[in-house]
Structure formats: structure tokens, C-alpha cells
């Protein structure tokens, strides 16, 4: 069994981007600038955004963090988004999800300029992805594709099961893996909480992408020998043996599934670091597009 080390691969990608940025600086070109809007004080969101800011510092990007209080109105947030849309110094930006209840997430995502939408969530970019046209790919699916490619995992003709149908991971993952591309050409089945005979489907899978949002949902009896496992989930599970009172777990029961898997991503240290690396890659792409 081989661990798919997202932390190592993401560091490799960051080093590659840093070299590219150094080349830009030597030519006198403007370095990429990534902005992030954080509304409220959700602990997980703050952790993610701070990790993105630190990653920017490491590779030589400029970064701007805009922090807004919980009570920010939808109108105020849309004004901030418009400011970033029209700011020529900003190459790409993200609005960290989830947002407070008073704000319509769909309206917010629609308001972002598709040319600066480095999260790849705008309908224009999702449509371009579905048509296999050049665009910003959603960062988590993009990171998974990169991980499969760099570990040279064969996907062509393989039976891939995607657990979960979210717009952020499940749906784009199913589209990308079915397309004619290096980590693609697969036969893809999407299952979810309402799927019947789910275990029968997962036992036939050569590759499983678990993004169902239920802690340790996928167990060893649900998979076949030599399966490739990509675990997107991350949840805090109470654990009295830990100093902080919890441990991090994915959507996969690692102990039982790893006994059968040929490759598996750990949680943490698997998909999470790849998501940040691909967000940076999208920001570099945005800067290069703006140069043209």
C-alpha cells in the first residue's frame, strides 16, 4: 500500500511556481496577486485562509486578506467583490465559504468576474470545464487529478466511483475523470446518500473518490482488493486520548480500507494541501492571462 502524499506533492508544485515567479521578477514582470475575502470568524475557514496567505508568502505571490464581520450584509459583500473585480492589481480572488445565513452564496459566486475566479466556481468556468475548454478548474478536483497524474496511477478505462455530488467536488470530479485527459478516460459512477445498493457499486470500483461529507463512511467491507482511494473529507471526531480532545478523520475508515488499498490519501496531508497548491496554480494562470 502506497500513501499518496499530498503534502509532498503540493510542496513540489509550490517550488515549481516559486521558480516561475523568480523568472517573472528577473524579467521585470509583475508577480501574481491573490486576494481572499473572509466573512465572520469560523475557525476552519480562518485556518484555510491563513494557510493560503502563508503559501503566497512562501512562493513570492502578493496577497491581500479582507476580513469582514459576521453581520456583514449581502450588499456590502457584493460591493467588496466589485472592488476586486475592477482592481487591475488583483489577478484572482476567492470568497471563503461557507458564508453567514444572511448572504446568498449563489449570488456571491455569480458576482465574481470569471477571469478572476481562481476557485473555478463561476458558472462560466464550470461550463468551460464541462466542455473541456481552457479555464480555471475547481481547486480540489484539480488537485486530485494532479495527484493521480504525478503518482502515475492508471485511470484510462478504469471503473471510478465518486461518493458525493457537490458542485465543489463530486460533480466536477466526475466530469474531469470521464474526459479525454491524462488522469481521465475513466468510466465514472456518481453515488450519494439516496443511492440504492451503494456497497455493491463501491465494491466494483478500481478508484474511489470519497467526498460524501460523512466521517469514516467508507469501510473495508465496501471496497475490493487493490482499490485506489482518494479521501476528500475532513471532520473533527471526539477523541479523549488527544490533548485537544479530538482527531481529524476523513470520509474513509482508514484503518480497515488501507488493508485492501493499493494507494490511499491520508487525512490530514492528502487532498487538503493539494487544494491550496492548485489555487496558487490558477492564480499564476490568471496573471499570465492578464499579461496577454
N, C-alpha and C positions, 0 to 999 in steps of 0.2 A: 504494500500500500504506500502510495506516494502522497505527501501533503502538498497541496497547491498553495505555495507560499505567496500570498498576495502582497504581504509587506515587502518582501524582497523584490518582486517584480515591479511593484509601484516605485520603489527606490531606484530601480534601473531606469524606469521611464522618466522619473524626475531628473536623474543625472543627464539623460539624453536631451531633455527640454532645457536644462541649465546650460548645456554646451551650445544649444541653438541660440539661447538668449545672449550668451557671450559673443557669439558670432554677429548677432544683431548690433550689440553695443559697439563692437570693433568697426562696424560699417557706419556707425553714427545713427542707426535707426532707433526709433522709439521702442522701448520694451513693452510687452503686453501689460495691460492694466485690468485687473478683475475686481469688481465690486460685489458686495453682498449686503442684502437688507435683512435684518433680524428684527422681527416684531415680538416683543414680550421677553420672558425670561425662562422659557422651557429649558431644562437642564441639558437634555440630549441635543437640542438644536444649538445651544451655546457651545457645547463641546465640538459639534461638527463644524460650525462656522470658524471657531478658533483654530481648529486643525487646518482648515483651508487657508486661513490667513498665514499661519506658520509655514505651510507648504509654499505659498507665494514668496515669502521672505527667503526661503532656502534656495529657490531656483532663480531668483532675480526678477520676479514679476513685481510690479507695483500693485498694491491692494488698498481698497477702501472698505471699511466696515461701517454701515449705517445702522445704528441701534435705535429702535423706536419702542415706546412703552406699550404695555398690553392693551391700553384703552385707545390706541391709535384707530382712527376711523378709516373706512374703506377709501373715502375721498382723499384723505391725507396720504395714504399709501400710494394711491394711483398718481398723485402729484409727484411723489418721490420717484416713482418709476418713470414718469415722463421726463423728469430732470435727467435721469441716467440715459434714457433713450436719446436725448438731444445733446448730451455731453460728449464731444468728439474725443476727449481724452480717455474715456471708458471704452474698452474694447468689448467686454462682455460682463454680464452680471447675473446674479441669482437672487431670488426671493426665497429664503429658507422656509420650508414647510415643516409642520403644519402651521396654519395661521389661526389667530383668535376667531371665535364664533361669529363676530360681527362683520367679518370680511369674507367675501365670496372668492374662494381660491380660483375658480374658473375665470372669473372676471379679471383677476390679477394676472394669471398666466396669459390671457388674451391680450393684455395691455403691454406686455414686453415686446420690444422690437425683435422680430425673428432673427435679425442679423446680429443681435447681442444676446440671444437666448442660449447661453452655453450649457444650460441644463438639458436642452433639447426637448422641452415640454410644450412649446407653442404648436398649435395645430398645423401651421405651415411646415414646421420642421418634422413633425410626426408624419405628415402626408408625404414629404420628400423621402423620409426614411422608408416608408411603405412602398414607394415607387423605386427604391434603390437609386436615388439621386443624391449628389453631394449635399451634405447637411451636417448639423450638429446631432450626433447620436446621443440618446439619453445616457448619462454617465455610468450608471450601474450596469445596464446591459452591455454597453461598450467595454467596460472593464472586464466583464465575464468573457466576452469574445476574445479580448486581448490575452487573458489568462489561458484560455484553451489553445490559442494560437502559439503562445510562447512555450507552452509545455508540449506542443506538437501532438495534441490529442486529436485523433481521427474523428471527424464528425460526419463526413460525407456518407450518406445512405444509412446513418445510424438512427435508431429509434430514440427520440428525445421527448421526455415528458417535462412540461413546465407546470409546477404546482403554484397556482395563483394567477389571477387575471387583471392585476392592477395596471393602470396606464403608465406607471413609472417603471415597472419591471416586467411583469408577466406578459402583457401583450406585445411590447416591443421586442422582448426576448424571443417570443415565438416567431415573429416576423423575420428578425435577423437570422435566426438559425435555419430558417427554411429557404433563405435566399442563396443565390449562387455567389458564394464568397468563401474565403479560406476556412473560417470556422463556421461553415454553414452547410448547405446542401443536405440537410437532415430532414427526416420525416418527423414532424412535430405534433404532439398532442397537448392541448391545454386542459388541465383539470382544476377543479375548485371545490369549495365546501359542499356544493349541491351535486357533484358528480357521483354517479352510481358505480359500484364495483371498482372504486378508486384503487384498491390494493391490487386487483388483477391487472390494472393498467400500469401501475408503477413497477410491478414485478417483471414486466416485459421491456422495461426501459434500459437502454445502453447508457444514457446520460439523463440525470435528473437535476433540474434547476428548482430548488425549493424556495418559494417566495410567497408562502401562504399566510404568514403572519401568526402562526400558532407554534408556541415553543415546543421543540422536540417532537413535532408531529410525525415526521417520517422515521419509522423504526426499522430495525434489521430484518424483521419478517416481511417487510413491504418491498424489499429490493432483491435483485439477483446477484450472483457472484460477478465480480469484476466490473460492477457499475461505476460510472464516474459521477461524483456528487458535488454539486455547486450549492452551497448553503448561503442564501441571501439574508436570512432572518437574524435578528439580534434582540434578545429580551433579557431583562434583569429577573433572575429566578432567585427567590429567597434561599439562603444557604447559611445556616448557623455556624458552619465551620470557617467561614470567611470573616475577616476583620470588619469589612464594611457591611456584612450581613446579606450579601447576595453574590451570585456568579452570573457571568454572561453566557447565554445559551442561544443556539440558532434554531431554525425550523427542523433541524435534523438531530436525532438522538445519536450523537457522535460515537458513543461507546459501542453500541450494537451495530450501527451501519458501517463503521470503519472496519469491522471484522470481515466484511464482504467486499468493500470498495477497492478498486484499483487506484483511484485518485479521489481525494476529498479536500475541500477547503475547510480550514479551521475557523472557529468563531471565538474570540476575535482574530484578526490577522489574515483573513481571506479576502472576501469581496470588498469589505469596507475601505481598506487602503486603495484598492483599485479604482473605486468610485471617485476619490479625490484626484488621483493621478489623471484620470480621463477628463475630469472637469478642467484641469490645467491644460491638457492637450487641446480641448475645444477652445480654450481662451487663446492659445497660441494660433490656432487656425483662424479665429476671429481677427486677430491682429494682422495676420498675413493677408486676409481678405481685404481688410481696410487699407493696407498698403497699395493693393492693386486698384 
